[in-house]
Amino acid sequence: MRRTRTCKTENVTPEPGRCVKQPVRGLITLVLLLPLFVLLIAVSASAQVTGGISGTVVDSQGALIPGAGVILLSETKGNLVGSTTTNEVGLFLFPNVAPDRYTIQVEMPSFKTLKRSGLAISPGPVTAVGNLAIEVGGTTETVTVTGEVSLIQTLSGEKSYTLETQAVENLPVSGRDWTQLLSLQPGVNGNSVDSGAGQTTWMVDGTVNMDPGVNRSALKLSMDAISEVKALTSSYQAEYGRSSGMQVNAVTKSGTNQFHGGGYLVMRNDKWGYSNSKTNILNGDARAKVDQKDYGFTFGGPIGKPGGKNRLFFFTNFEFNPRTTAGTVVTYRMPTLLERQGDFSQTLDNNGNPYPYIKDPTVTGTCSATNQTACFKDGGVLGKIPANRLYQTGLNILQWYPQPNLPTIPGVAYNYQRSTDEYSLLGWQPLLKIDYQVRDNLRVSWRGSEYLQPTNTNPGSIPGFTDIKMNNIGIYGHMVVADWTINPKTFMEGSYGRNWHAQVGCSVSGGSPNPCTTQGALSTSPKSNRKNVGMLDLPYIYPDAFAIDKSYFAYETLQTYKPAYWDPETGVATIVPQFSWGSRVANSPPGINWPAFMQNNITNSLNLNMTRIQGTHTLKGGVMLYHNLEWDGRSNMQGTYNFGNDSANPLDSQFGFANAALGVFSSITQTKRWTEGADNARNIEWYLQDNWRTTRRLTLDYGLRFVNSGPSSMNAARVRTSFRIRIRPAMHPSFINTVVPMA
């Protein structure tokens, strides 16, 4: 029976050639585990979790030394990572090496033992340490080499850049967003390559960390949890896939063989020299309140005796991100008390100039400053509409808004102003990582992380009107990585990652909580229900569009949080529509929005690689699988009513608020109903590559990558249909004047 030879685990400095015999059960284990790996197609596309170390052993004259024993030791964990012997041309290779600091030890009979320490290895291609020269002497004599210059990656043609732990910890970064560190790399603009080669692929610990809905990083980790960041910009090897753009991999910290920990506090406050905006200065307004903190702790070490022969290590980081804001000045142009009664005699336009020129569509002629033939002039008052021409539902819309709190002043295009109330929100992010050296030839790592914030009510810019409630939004992720040295020439690496989140109108990705100030979340204002504000008689293109299918994620969310417009018995959302007021109304009043989207997203990734050293060739192949399942709903079933001035509309009164008072709509846009679909997307990619060191000065790096990107399928989705219509219910019983299908 053929047996493999591996060095004894209990002997950190094994004598060259002295190895214990391991039966062929390693091969049996491989055969048994391969079907398990295949079954894990719950799936992904990703890149490398580990790096590698390669070098050549020579004597003092530069002659190649075959058969020298080489071992690799982790300096932080104090354990043996691997052992091998140089081949016939003096080469050695450790391909699956976790990011860490290492010592290489070389032994050969009749030569002094050589130790080279302080080797920092990053994930990605193999790093060459160059020639390791051993001197003639006894093996009990040791030559230790430390503090040499940084290693240069010479075994592939990639263009890449690595920010190591010291840089990540010490470089000042606005907002503590580690992705901003990428701008330090030549050829990178923001988060992409200058040449625009393609979309950036984001990875954490070698597993895909993407939000496919917007193609961004799904979960941003704390700066204090990041050990290093590596970005490959071009000419990278065939093993990197998913997109043709930049490949970014952030590596989280790991525990060491000693306990280490720390705490931190980062604060930003408006009292510490924040400048006021020019607009606020000109208007005499105080600067907005800014009170932001990021505080937390890190702690890691062995699960066992510090400094002992440990195999199990942990690292944890817990960060809190409290945010308090207040004093943001908002200005709006609300309907005046006269306008709410149909009297536009004192109306000001978008420039703050008088504009009482409200055109009567039943009268032929013009209505302007020079000719008032076709203007409304009830009781001789220019701009006043007769009571019998008013549309009550339109007046209800004008009365729905908060009343002005400033007088009407010529030259000022707003009549409502306030500073936002103080609002506090807390986000938090726990992270735990476990590293387990199962055997000298098998290492497993697991990481779990998430970002959460509470289900709070945010009053928005106008309390009682723009109040919103966030659903329990959060994002969760975990990964597991295994590295297995099957024999000194064959290595396998596998990784699996998963992240998932639910979003309703606004999302959170980490680093800072999201107050959803754009009203992307669920409205809690009683004014959001059109039954309560006299808008129930508004005509709709699709009156039945507001019933939500019970099988939808939206139905589950609405039943849980029960916003003011939701009827849990009938499953109908009687939300008010959105309104548009045209160019003559500057600083348009805010509306109440239905969430632009509701999503429940699950992404899985799987990556399997196998490396084989054959002479001067380093052969590598693997499969990468990616799967995303997204329950996605989005639709303007709420409807948008455009009352804006429109010269192409024969019924136009020339002013948005007046159009509402008359019941004249420039257009209505509405989709047929709320729709959701289970979008199912998957990629299967595989590759073969070879790194061939033809001579000591020439290395050829070549490979092929194959991509099978299956068509996205959507289940249980209904067709979204939108129409724009122009109607005037006050004058036409049929309501519909023009119907124009949307593109």
MARVODO-160233 format. One record per residue (C-alpha): x, y, z. Coordinates in steps of 0.05 Angstrom, whole numbers, plus 5000, padded with zeros to 4 digits. Example, Ala and Ser with C-alpha at 12.3 -4.5 7.8 and 13.67 -1.06 7.14 Angstrom:
BEGIN
524649105156
527349795143
***
This chain:
BEGIN
500050005000
502750684982
503851145041
505151885045
510552195089
509152785135
513553055191
511852905264
507153415295
510453395362
517353565334
517454295315
524354225285
524253545253
530553225229
530553225153
528252555126
525352325194
517852285183
512251865211
508251445163
501051645150
496551135118
492651265056
486551465098
487952185075
485951975005
479851605031
477752225070
478452635007
474052154969
468852175024
468852925031
468453104957
460952924952
459753355013
463253934979
458953834917
452653824960
454454504987
452154834923
448155314962
452855714923
457756274904
463156614865
469256844901
476656864906
482256644950
482056645026
489456475035
496156675007
502556284997
510056285007
515156044957
522756054955
529155724935
534355414981
541555514958
548455454989
553256025001
555755964929
548756004900
548155264882
541254964887
539854504946
534753954934
531853544992
532554085045
527254065100
523054695105
517954835159
513155415169
511455695238
506156195257
509256745300
502656975330
499856285347
506455925360
504655295322
507154905263
503355075200
506654605150
512954245128
515854045061
522353905025
525554264967
524753944899
530153764849
531454504833
531454744906
524355024904
519254984961
512055224965
506755305019
500555484978
494755525028
497355995082
492656415124
494357155129
499157215188
506557325205
510956715196
517956435207
521055975156
526155465182
530855095135
534854475157
539754035118
545053555143
552053875144
548954575141
547155075194
539755155209
536855785178
530956175207
527756745171
522457105212
517557685204
514457455139
507757795131
503157415083
496857695052
491257325017
492257234943
497856974898
504156644925
509457114954
516656964936
521757024992
527456944942
533756534955
534956265025
542356145031
544655635082
551755585107
556154975118
556154765191
552454345242
544854325247
545454535320
548055205296
542555695277
542756315233
536756775245
534957305194
529957855213
528058565194
529258495120
525858925067
518558805049
517158205006
515658304932
510657884896
514457644834
510757004815
504857314778
503457924735
497758194776
497258924796
495258944868
496059324932
495759115005
494359545066
496959165126
494659195198
498859795219
496260215161
488960015173
489460185247
493260845241
491061185177
485661715189
479161545153
473061985151
466961615178
471361005195
469660685129
475360215109
473260225036
475960935032
482960635040
482460394969
483461104943
490761044966
492060534912
494660784844
489460724790
483460704836
478161244836
473461174895
471360454897
472860264825
478660234775
479960874735
479560494670
472460274685
474259544673
467859294707
464259244772
468159164837
467458494873
467458574949
469858004993
471057895067
475757335086
475557095014
467957005011
463257434969
460458025008
455758324957
448858634957
446858434887
440958924886
445559524883
452359184871
455659454933
458959164995
453458825035
456358855105
461459375125
465659155183
468759585237
475659865223
478059535287
475958845262
479958905197
487058625195
488658825124
485659015057
488058764990
485659014923
487358714855
486259204799
488458834736
492258244705
490157784762
489957034755
484356594729
482156404799
478957084809
472057164781
464857414786
466558084753
472058374710
473158984756
477259074818
477558494867
477558734940
478658264998
478458495071
481458015121
478758025192
483357955252
484657295287
486457095358
493756965375
497156525426
496957085478
490957485502
490458175470
484958685475
483359415472
477959935472
476760555431
472461175427
471861625366
467462255372
465062795324
461263395352
458864055323
461864415383
468964245360
469564725302
464464475252
463265045204
456165285190
453465245119
453465875076
445865835069
444965815145
449766405154
446066825102
439366655134
441866755205
440666025224
444765635273
448865045250
445864355255
447363915315
452363365303
453862855357
456762205331
460561685369
463861015352
466160615411
467559885424
472659375443
476758805414
479158185450
482457555426
487056995445
487656245454
482255795482
487155475530
493555665566
496856305539
503356125505
501755385507
500954895450
494055145431
490154975370
483855375382
483656135379
478356675380
477557415364
471557855379
469758575365
463558945389
462259645365
456660155379
454960745335
450361245370
448161835327
444462465349
442262995300
438163625307
437464325280
437364185206
433464775176
427864575128
423765065086
417464915048
412265285007
405665075040
398765265013
396565915046
389965995084
387066375025
389465854974
386165305015
379565665002
380765764927
383266484933
389866594897
389667354897
395667394944
399566804915
407166844903
410666434850
417266044855
421266694853
417167014908
413567474859
405967594860
402267114815
394667184817
394066974744
389666354750
386866174682
379565964673
379765384623
372565524602
374266214577
377966334512
383866804517
390066904560
391367044632
397667434647
400268084677
398568444612
391968104595
386967844647
381467644597
381466914616
383266994690
378866794748
376067434781
370467224828
367367834859
372368264821
378267954859
383667744810
385767024823
379566824864
375866204839
368166184847
365765694901
361665294851
367865144810
371964864868
373464114875
372663924948
377563344946
382763804916
381564304973
382363735022
389163594992
391264325003
388464305074
392163655088
398864015093
401264365156
399465105156
404865625141
408565895201
411466495165
407867085132
407567145057
413367605040
414867824968
421567574946
421466964992
419566294959
417565935023
412766055081
414465485128
420965385165
423164975224
429264645253
428763895259
427963615329
433363235364
433462505344
437961955370
439161275339
443860715359
446960195314
451359625337
455659085306
458158445340
463458005307
466357335329
471756935294
474256245312
480655925284
481855185296
488254815276
485054125275
491453785254
497954035226
495053925157
487954175170
485754865190
478455125197
476055835210
469056105223
466556815228
459757095246
457857825242
451758275237
449558995239
443059195275
439059795296
432559855335
425559935308
424760665325
419861205302
423261795269
419262455268
422762675204
422563405184
415363545208
413063155270
406062885263
406562905187
413062585163
413762075220
416461405197
417860745231
423560295209
422359545207
427459125244
432659215189
439358885197
444458505157
447557845178
453357445151
457856855167
463256455133
467155815142
473955665111
477855005110
484954895086
487354175079
494353945062
493053265031
500453115021
506653545011
504753674939
497153704940
492854214976
485454364980
481955005002
474455105010
470255685034
462855805044
459656475058
452556705069
449357385082
442157585086
437958195103
430858475099
429759185075
423559615072
424660265036
431560385065
437359945083
443259895130
450059625111
454159765174
458660295203
452960765219
445460695232
440660945179
435161425203
431461355137
430362105134
428162055061
421761715086
423661065054
420660685113
413560585138
409461215153
406361245223
402661905212
394961875217
395062335156
397861765114
390961445109
386761775056
380461565093
382362045149
383862655106
378162685055
381862374997
377861734991
374162004930
380462114890
379761734824
384961194810
386860834747
386960184787
382460244848
383959534869
391559634868
391959714943
390358984962
396758624982
397457884968
397857495033
403757085007
408057704999
413657955044
410158635043
403858325074
408058015130
411558675143
405159085144
401658585189
407458625238
408159385242
401059605224
402260305196
396460795199
394160655128
393959895135
387559505148
389758835178
382858535168
382158665094
389558695075
388559365040
393259965044
389260605036
395461055033
395061755006
398161864938
404262284923
403462984893
407563404845
406364154841
410164404780
415464944768
411665534799
411765224868
418965244895
420764864959
414864394947
411764125011
413763415031
409462815017
408262145050
411461575012
409960845004
416560455011
420160454944
421959724954
421159145002
426558614998
428657975032
435357775005
439557155015
446357054982
450556414986
457556304960
461955694954
469155664931
473355024923
480555034900
485754484892
493254604883
498354104858
505854204856
509053834799
516353984790
516954724772
509454764758
504254994808
497754744779
491155004806
483854894791
477255024824
469855154820
466255764845
458855774855
454356374870
447056394885
442456964903
435156914921
431657574928
424357684945
423658364914
417458804913
416959504884
411259874852
408060564849
401160294865
400660894913
399861334851
402962014835
398362604819
401663154779
398163814789
403864204758
402964774709
403064484639
402164914577
400364294537
394364164581
388264554556
385264524626
391364814660
390265404708
397765574706
399065444781
399664774816
395564924879
390065234836
389764614792
388464194854
382964674876
379664594808
380763844801
385463914742
390863394739
396563434689
397662684696
396862094742
401861524744
399960874778
402060144772
396759604770
398359304838
403959164887
408158604858
413558164886
417857634854
422857124877
428857314834
433356714828
440356834801
446356374799
453356354770
457655734762
464955874746
470955424741
478255524722
484955194709
491555554715
499055404718
504755794748
510955524714
517855744737
521655594673
528155884700
530356254762
528956904725
522856734684
515956514709
509956394663
503156504694
497256284650
490355994656
483155954632
476656134666
469755894646
463356244667
456355984663
451656534684
444656254684
438756694666
435257014725
428456714737
422557044773
417156644807
410356884830
411157574799
405457954766
406458424708
407259154729
403059614686
403460374689
399160894656
399161644655
392361974648
389962694646
383362794681
378863344707
373363044750
370263714767
368463854694
368063164660
363662624691
367462104649
373862334686
378562094631
380862594580
387262274554
390461604565
397861514549
401260844564
407960914599
414160674564
***
